[in-house]
Amino acid sequence: MQPISKALAINDLADMKQRGEKITCLTAYDASFSSLLDKVGIDVILVGDSLGMVIQGQRTTVPVSIADMVYHTRCVSHARQRAFVMADLPFMSYATPKAAAKNAAKLMQQGGAHMVKLEGAKYDCVSFLVDQGIPVCGHLGLLPQSINQLGRYAVQGKTQIDADKIVTDALALQHAGATLLVLECVPAVLAKQISTQLNIPVIGIGAGLDCDGQVLVLYDMLNIGIAKRPRFSKNFMNNVTSIEAAIAAYQQAVKCGHFPTPEHSF
C-alpha cells in the first residue's frame, strides 16, 4: 500500500513516463471513492462523463451536462489529497475554442480539476486552451460522445488508413499542446507505436499493455456496473474481500505490467 504523499502535478506524470513507471488511473465521481483511490495510491482520478451511464443510468454519455461534470468534479477534488484530477468536457461543451475555455474554466475554478479532457482531433480547442494556461488531455480511438455517429462501440484503427489517421492526430494534439493522451479501444500494436512516438504520457483503455498507463471505469473493475462489463476491463473483486483490496490489486497489476493481458486487448 502506497501512503499518500505530496500532490501530483502534470510534470510528475511526464517524469513517470521517462523513467518507465506505469501510471494508474481510475474514474471516480464522489468524495468517498476519491478518498479511497488516494489511500491506495492511484495516480490520476478521471471524473469521466461515464457518470452518465454508471451514475445516472443513461444509455450513452451524450446527455451529461457541464453542470453535472462540475458537481461531481467538486465532490472528487474536495476529498483528494495526492491524485491528479482530470475531468471530461462533456458533449458539445467544446464546439468552439471559446466555449471550450468557458467550460474548462468552470471545471477548474468551480470543480477543482487540474486538467480537462476532450475527445477527437480538436487541435484548435487544445491550442486555445493551452494558451489560456489550461492543461489538456486528448482522447483518440473510440470516442463515446460520437456514438450516434459511430453507430456502435467498436475497436478503432483496424485498417491501415484509420491507424495512420490516429497516429497523425496524436502527433498533432501533442504539437497543439496536449500534455496527456487517452487511447481507447485501439489495437495494442497501434497503441505501442503511438506511445513510443509521443513525448507525452499515453493512457490506454482497451489499448494493450504498452501504453504509459492504464485507466478503467471504477464501476466496471468492481463489477458493479449496470451494463455488461467491456472486454478490456477485468473484475478485480475476484479473490478479494473488500473494495479497497480490489483497487489495490488493480494498482499493483498495472504498476507491475500484469494488466492488461492479451485477453483484455485487441
HELIX and SHEET records of a PDB file:
HELIX    1   1 ILE A   10  ARG A   19  1                                  10    
HELIX    2   2 ALA A   31  VAL A   40  1                                  10    
HELIX    3   3 LEU A   51  VAL A   54  1                                   4    
HELIX    4   4 ILE A   66  ALA A   79  1                                  14    
HELIX    5   5 PRO A   97  GLN A  109  1                                  13    
HELIX    6   6 TYR A  123  ASP A  131  1                                   9    
HELIX    7   7 PRO A  144  SER A  146  5                                   3    
HELIX    8   8 ILE A  147  LEU A  150  1                                   4    
HELIX    9   9 GLN A  160  ALA A  176  1                                  17    
HELIX   10  10 ALA A  188  GLN A  197  1                                  10    
HELIX   11  11 LEU A  218  MET A  221  1                                   4    
HELIX   12  12 ILE A  243  LYS A  255  1                                  13    
HELIX   13  13 PRO A  262  HIS A  264  5                                   3    
SHEET    1   A 9 ILE A  23  THR A  27  0                                        
SHEET    2   A 9 VAL A  44  VAL A  47  1                                        
SHEET    3   A 9 PHE A  84  ASP A  88  1                                        
SHEET    4   A 9 MET A 115  LYS A 117  1                                        
SHEET    5   A 9 VAL A 136  GLY A 141  1                                        
SHEET    6   A 9 LEU A 180  GLU A 184  1                                        
SHEET    7   A 9 VAL A 202  ILE A 205  1                                        
SHEET    8   A 9 GLY A 213  LEU A 216  1                                        
SHEET    9   A 9 ILE A  23  THR A  27  1                                        
END                                                                             
